Amino acid sequence: MDHVLSALRETKEERDLRIRSLFSFFDSDNVGYLDHVKIEKGLFAMQIPVDYKFARELLAECDGNKDGRVDYSEFRKYMDDKELELYRIFQSIDVEHNGCILPEELWDALVKAGIEIDDDELARFVEHVDKDNNGIITFEEWRNFLLLYPHEATLENIYRYWERVCLVDIGEQTVIPEGISKHVHAAKYLIAGGVAGATSRTVTAPLDLLKVILQVQTARVSLGSTVREIWKDGGILRFFRGNGLNVMKVAPESAIKFYSYEMLKNVIARTKGEEQGDIGASGRLVAGGMAGAVAQTAIYPMDLVKTRLQTHVSEGGKVPSLGKLSKEIWIKEGPRAFYKGLVPSLLGIIPYAGIDLAAYETLKDLSRIYILHDSEPGPLVQLGCGTISGALGATCVYPLQVIRTRMQAQPTNTNAAYNGMSDVIRRTLNDEGRRGFYKGLFPNLLKVVPAASITYLVYESMKKSLDLS
């Protein structure tokens, strides 16, 4: 511990006072112990963007006798052990032994640990830890950054922790680590998101099919009669028609969105005259919306074929294969047919993301004030906020979904074919009124809660399985 004191340039008395003050900061009501609520509230007050799980992990690491409370002696032991651990890894990175970590030393250490990192990402890493902005990391800065990290301080864990505190929200409850397109964990994040999305879509496939069938109906039909018609057309399997294709497009769509977002974020930063850093809420909204548009355009032919499969009426129980249906569209309608309805689909992306993001942040703020009394929302509250904001965003842009689906489902070479987006709007308004633009909304909203819940639970489970959490 003498080596640590020397590196920190503080006396034993100064260190005792510092640790006692930190304990008192968490123990704001001066009861002599900490629990997970106090730890979570303290971390939030220190502007460390962590969640309920992180606070629980820190409590478990400090709680020597496992009674659910941390007294000062337990807190002090954690501090002693953690500072010694951080000093040892600091020394292993500081190969020149000059009492600080240079950027090139950190880069060498990360590469040796198998972590790929480029110059921009390294600069962001150093900038985040280097509080006095002198280009180097002192032991005090290193310790302050990692002191409350409850896991073993290996370089891989430290890098993951930095990823975690630098997460970016693109407005659809999707979080993307800075530089995900560059580092070794990108594939794992995409696998976790892909499995979560595939599971969620499969479970809610009957509701999605019901929504699509109702959207393309121009006559007045009831929910019950539509369900009976679907069952009559193919039994239980009919409710899952098109789901295979829906699942197939999850992974490429996520990958394209993630990588496009990272690239667009850098472009926006440069147009603002910034080399790096936060592009702000409006920048994230634009980058997220444009990334969504790029991903939607890339996988749109698959989406159109899925809609055709879902709305196809079986003849003698026969359903066309994916290849046969795609070939039919290509020959009879031409390659442009695969992009029918793309315009209304793209028009809804940024408004949806904006409404979703604004509602999500507002609901989180309200929950902090009226429900949690200034505590940071935990996973269940965040899930609830995301569910409500997602439902609100989807409802606001739902008419565009109806227009898109009707254009997708209608073959070009028929007498009743729609002649563009304006024709869909005119005919729907004349024949069905405004209510026509909201057909299928009820099953669509029924999807929101299970879809969000399943996605969240499976994603967290996959992160744990892939050692990302």
Phi, psi and omega in degrees: 000335177298323178296321179295315179299321179294317180295327180275348182056048177223155179277168178299320180295319179295321179292317178302316181294320180297314181291320178298320180294321179294319177298317180294327177299314178289320180273065188294334179263007170057049178262353174094005178207163178243144170235182186295329180294315179295320180295316180297318179294320179294318178297320178296319179295331178275004179060036172265110187284079181239174184244184181303319182297319181297318179297320177297320180293320178294320177300313181298324181290325181276333189281089184296318182267006174055043178257008178084003179227151179239113176271180186295322181296321178291319178297319181294319179296319177300316181297317179299311182294319183291318180295323178293318179297316180292326179295319182296316180287329175299315180296324181290332178278323182283074186292335179274354178050047178253014175082012177207159178258122176274152180307319181292329176291319178295319179298314179301316182295319180294319179297318178296332179276003178085021182252117179278133183209137180262180186297319181294317181292321177298317179298320178294321179299308181298317182298323181293324183271324185281089187287335179266004174055040177258008174087358178229162181247116176277167179296324179299317178293319178299314180294316181298325180290325190247359188300325183260015176277117192278000183253172180300135186273067170274161181298322179296317178295321180297318179296319177298321179297318177298318175304315186296318182278355178244029179292151180239135178257123182263012170100358177232038183056028177251123180252135184232121177296145174305136175072022183298333181285352186248334189261172191288347182268001184305313182299322181294318178297320181291323177296314180300314179293322180295315180295318180297315180295318180296317180296313181299316182292325180292315181296323183262011182304317179301321179291323179294317179296316179300319178300313183295316179300316180293324181298323185272353179283122177268337176277163180280120181227155178263162179298315182297316181293326178294317178300317180296321179294320179297316180297318180295328183283343181181011178071204186297324182293334179299330181288347181247011180295134180088353183290327179302316178292323178299319179289323182299328185272357182297308185296308179298324180296316179296315181298313181296319180296314181298311184291321178296320180299314180299315181294314182293326178299318179293323179296316180296320179298319181292322179294336177274000180079022180245137177289323185201184176106181183287132181268003177082169184297317181294322178295318178296322180295314180295313181297317179295318179295317180292322177297320176297322179293318178298313180296317180298317180296319183295321184258007187301320178304323178294323180293320180294315179297322178299316179297318179297319178297317183294325185264359181287130177271123184294144174247108182067028178082001182270133178242130181297146178288163180301315181295318181294317180295317180297317179297320179299315179297316182298314184287313187279330186241345180088164184298332181295337182297334181291349181245018176296130180088004182294321183301306178298330178296316180289326180298333183273348189293305184291318175301319179298312181297320181294314179295316180301311182296314181297315180294320181298312181294321179297315180295321177296317179297317179295322179293324178297320185283311191261340183248314188260355178053059176074005174277157178285134180301137176276183184302318183294320178293318178298320178297317178297316179297318180295322179296313182293316181294322178296318179295320179295314179298317180296321181294319183296324182258010185300320178306324178293326177295318179298314179300313180301311184297320179295322178291322179295316188284339187269112176302145183292324188269041176237157181295329184270007184298144178285142179258064178094176184297318182295328179291322177297314181299313183297312183291322178295316181295318181291317187273328188236349183076187183296330181297336180298333181281356181240019177294132180087002182296321183299306177297331178296318178289328177298333180288332192300309185295306179296323181297312180295317182295313181295316179301313181298311184295316180291321180298314179295321179296319179292321177301318179294317179297324181268007178060046179252350184254000000 
